[in-house]
Amino acid sequence: MSTFFNPILQGRIRTAFVIILIWIFIGALTAVYEYLFLSNFPGVTESQPMENYSFLGSLITAVVWAFMGGSFFAAFELFYFQERLERKSFIQIVAIKLVIYSLMLVVLSLFASFLYNSLSISAPFWDSRVIERVISFMTGWSFWHPILPFIALVLLTLFIIQINYKFGRGELWKFIKGEYFHPKEEVRIFMFLDLNSSTTIAEKIGHIKFFNLLNDFFQDITNDIIMHKGQIVDYVGDEIIISWNLKEGLEKGYCIECYYAMEKRIAELSHIYEQKYGIRPTFKAGMHCGMATIGEIGKIKKEIVFSGDVMNTTARIQSLCNEKGHQLVISEDLQSRLPKSRFPIIELGEIVLKGKLSATKVFGVEGA
């Protein structure tokens, strides 16, 4: 898939852009606050109003500081930490980020002090007066004046990013807008995917080790799901439920290509699973499309959930994989909408799914 059209990269760039804009806005707001309040009252360590105060210098400094801080933060958080810290414990992640972001804030504050004092007295960075003011700022209590608000901003941004992970790609904004506050119906594609022989594996390697295997498996396939514009709906035991907006799922056959990509990914990592768990995981999936009801549910631990007959039908189609000898079984409703001749699909006949009155035609996807 082209890097330009990489949904993961596009999503991270969009998030980085939003983070930088928020930081710049807060930076400008801080400069205005200083102009309206602090410039007319005693400074932190002074007994008279702030001397040589320049609103323009303060505003430029705050905006430049915020732009650089937001850029560094977004780069570390979205393009560095995501790949390297995803398997570490919460306390390890917090400790590493705390050290790096603290150093970042100190370095940026040092630069901002040079910039502000240089602008306020119209002298270059290396002027002795500028250096003297910077040393006074960095060693005094006033150093914490710009630092503390941005520590709060770092924590707030981290919180928002974590909440965004919780809801999934693009779902946080829908939740904020209240898009699903009132239930609505949408035609969507669903995939129910689970590990083969999970009970046998759990008995063989133990339930704690099996849990770790599941966690590794779900994390390893997540990028492929996002790359193919899928949305993770839920984790149910050893099963993951994935959904697509109908247009995005059918575009270039993303819903089927996603399965191929996940299968390829796990095959490439099979030697690692063999070393860690003594098994090479395989999986099967059922797919169907139809009308689903989507809405917010619950009072505590509120979530956006999907319901409807399409969910039950997808689960029953998935249960046919072993019987039909195919790792990926799809419904006629989905097969008829897929790009023609793009995938090797064979008809498996008509079956009456449990709880259904009429027969349903199902298909097996070859090469999966």
N, C-alpha and C positions, 0 to 999 in steps of 0.2 A: 504494500500500500504506500502511495506517495507520501513523503514526509509532509508536504504542504497540506495534504488532506488528512493528516493524522489527527483523529478526534482528541486523543490524549494531549498532544502538543497544543492543538488549538484551544482546548479547555484550559490548560495551564497558562497560556499566553493571555487569554481573556481574564482569568483570575488575577494574574500578575498586574494587568492593566488596571483593574478595579482597585487592587491593593495600593498601587502607586497613587491613583487619584484620591483615595481616602486619606493617605498619608499627607499629600500636598494640601488637601482641604484643611486637615487638622493643623498642619504647620502654619498655614495662612491665618487660621482662626486664632492660634496662639499669638501670632504677631499683632493681630488686631486687639486681642485681650491686653497685651503688654502696653499698647499705645493708649487704650482707653483707661487702664487702671494703674499698671505698675509704673508708667512713666511719670505719673502725677503723685506718687507716694514713695516713701523711703524704700530704697532697695533692701535686699536681704541683709547686707552687712554694712550699709551706709546709714548715716543719720540725716541725710538730705535727699531730695529727689534725684533720680538717676542723672548723671552728668553725660554730656555729649550724646544724648539719646537721638537716634535717627530712625524714624519709622520706616523709611524706604530701605535703609540698610538692614533693619530688623526683618522686614518682610522678605527681602531678597534672600537673606541668610536662612530664614525659616523654610522658605519654599525649596531652596537648593538642598538644605539639610534633609527635608522630608522626601524630596525626590530621590536623593542618593540612599537614604535609609530605607524607603519603600522598595527601591530597586534591589538593594542588597538582600533585604528580608525576603522578597518574592523569589529571588534567584535561589537563595539557600533553601527556602521552605518548599518550593514547588519543583525545583530541578536538581536538588542535591539530596536533601534529607529524605524525600519520599522513597527513593530507591535504596538508601543506605541504612535507614533507621526503622524500616517497616517491620523488621523481625526482632527489634529490641524491646525490653520491658519499658513501661511508662516512666519509671524513675530514671532509667538510663537516658531515655529521650529528653526528659526535662533537664537533667544535669548537663548533657552535651549542648543543648540549645541555649541554656542559661549562660554558659561560658562564652559561646561564640557570639550571641547577641549582645552580651555585656561588653565584650571587646569592640564589637561593631559600634555600639552607642558611644563608647569613650573616644574612639578614633574619629567618628563623625562630629562629636562635640568639639574636639580639638580643632578640626578643620573649620567648623562653623565659627569658632571663636576667632580664629585667624581672619576669616572672611569678614565677619562683622566689624572687628576692630580696624581692619584695613579700610573698609568702606567708611566707617564713622570718622576717621581722622585723615582720610585720603592719603594713605601711605602704603607702601608695598608690604608684603608678608614679613620680609626679613628686617623691616625697620625695628630698631631697638624698643621704640615705644609700643609697637604692636606686640612684640614678644613679651614685654613686661606685663601688658594687660592680659595676655593669654595665660601667662604663668599665674597671675593673680586670680584669674577666673578658675583655672583648673585646680588650684590648691585651696580655694575658698568654698564656703557653703553655697554660694551662688551657682556653683557647678551643677548642683542637683535641681536647680529650677527648671532647666529644659529637659533634664534626663527623666525625671519622675513621670511627667505626662506621657512620654514616649515609651517608657516601660509599660505603662498601662495600655498604650496603643498596641504594643507588641502582643501583650496577653490577650487583648480583645480580638486582634486579627487571628491569633492562633485558635482562639475559641470558635470564631466564625468558620475557619477552615475545617476544624474538627466536626462542627455541626454539619457542614456541607458534605463531609465524608459519610456522616451518619445517614443523611437523607438520600445521597446519591447524586449523580451528574444532573445538574439543572433543577433538581427537585426542591432545594432549599428556597429558591426564589418563588417557586409555585406555592410553597407552603406559606411564605411571608405574604404573598398576594392574596392568599385564601382561595386559590383556584379550585381546590377540592374541599373547601369548607362545606359546600353543598354538593352531595354526590352527583356525579355526571357519568354518562355512558360514552365509551370509546371502543372502536374496533381495534383490537390489539393482537399481536402475535405473542404466544407464550411457549417457553421451552422448560420442561421439567427434566433435570439432569441429575443422575446420581451414580455413585461408584458401584461397580460390579462386585458381587460377593462380599459386601461390607461386613455382614455378620461373621462370616468365616475369617476375614482379615482381623476383625476386632478380637475374636477368640484366640487367634494365632499370636498377635503381637501385644495384646493387652489393651484395655480401654483408654488409658492415659496416652499411650503411644499412638493409638488409633485417632484420638482427638487431635494430636499434633499433626498427624498425617492429613487429616481433613483440613486443618487450618492451612497447612502448606499448599494443599491442592487448590483450595478456594482462592488463596492469594496468587498462586501461579497463573490461574486462568482469568483473573480479574482484568488485566490489561487487554487481553484479547476480546473480552466482552465490551469494554469501553471503546476499543478500536473499531468494533463493528456496530457501534451506536446502540448497544444493548443496555438495559437497565436491570440491575439486580433487585428483585422484588423481595426475596426472603431466603433464609437458610433454614431448612427443616431437616434436622438430623444430618444424614449424609447426602442430602439433596439440596440443590440450589435451583431457585426459580428465577428465570430470566424473561424479560418482556421487551418488546419493541413497539414503538409507534408503527402503525401499518406501513406508512410511506417509507420510513427509514429502514424498516426490516426487509422490505421488498427491494429497496434500492440496491442494485448490483447483487441481489440475493444475500444481503448481509447476514440474515438470520441463519442461513445454511453455511455460509462461509465462516461464520463465527465458530460453528461446531468443528469444521475442518481445522481452523487455527488452534482451537483448544486441544484437539487431538494431537496436532503436530507439536505443540508446546510441551505437553506431558510426555510425549515420546522422546523429545530431546532431553528432558529432565529425568527420564526413567532410570538412568544409572545412579543418579543422586538418591532417588527413592529406594533403589535397591540397596545402596550403602546404608541409608538411615533406617529403613524399615524392613528390608528383606523382601520387598514385593515391588512389582511394576504395576501401578494402578491403571485400570481401564474403566471406561464409563459408558453409559447408554443414555439416550434421551428420547423424549416424545415431544412433538410440536403440533400446535393447532392454532387457529386464529378465529376470533369471533368477538361478539360484543361483551365487554366487561364493565362492571360498575366500579368506579374509583372514588374514594372519599376518605376524609380524615375520620379516624375512629379512636375511641378511648379517651379517658380523662387524664390518667397518669400514664406516662410512656406513650403518648399519642403518636400514631403512625398514619401514613397514607397507605391504604390497603386496596387490594383488587378482589373482587368477588364476582360470581356468576357461573353459569353452566360451562363456559369455556375453560375455567380452571379445572373443574371435575373431569371434563372430557380429555384435557391434555394429560392429566394424571393417569387416566385409564389407557390412553394411547401409549404412554411411556411403559406401562406394565406389560405391553405386548412385545417388547423388544426381544426378550429371551424366547418367547413362544414362536416368533416369526424369524428368529435368527438374524436380526439386524440391529446394529448399534444405534441407528437413528431411524425412527418411524414417524411419519407425518400424516396429517389428515388430508382428505381430498380438498377441503376448503382452502388449505394452505397451498397444496400442490397446484391447484388451478390458478393461483395468483402469481406463482413464481415465474421468473423469466424462462421462456421455453428453450429447451435443449441446452440449458446452462449446466444442469446437474444430471448425473446418471440416476434416474429414479425408476423403480419397477413397482408395478401394482402387486399388492399382497392379498387382494381380494376384499370382500365385504365381511364385516363382522358386526355383531350386535353388542355394543358396549353395555356394561352393567348399568341398569337404570334407564336405558334408552329403549324406545319402542321401535324405531326404524333402524335399518342397517346403515353402517358407516363404512365408506371405502377408505382403506389406509394404504400407504406407500412406504417402501423402504428406500433410503438414500444410499446408493452404492458409493464405495470409496471412503466411507466413514467407518 
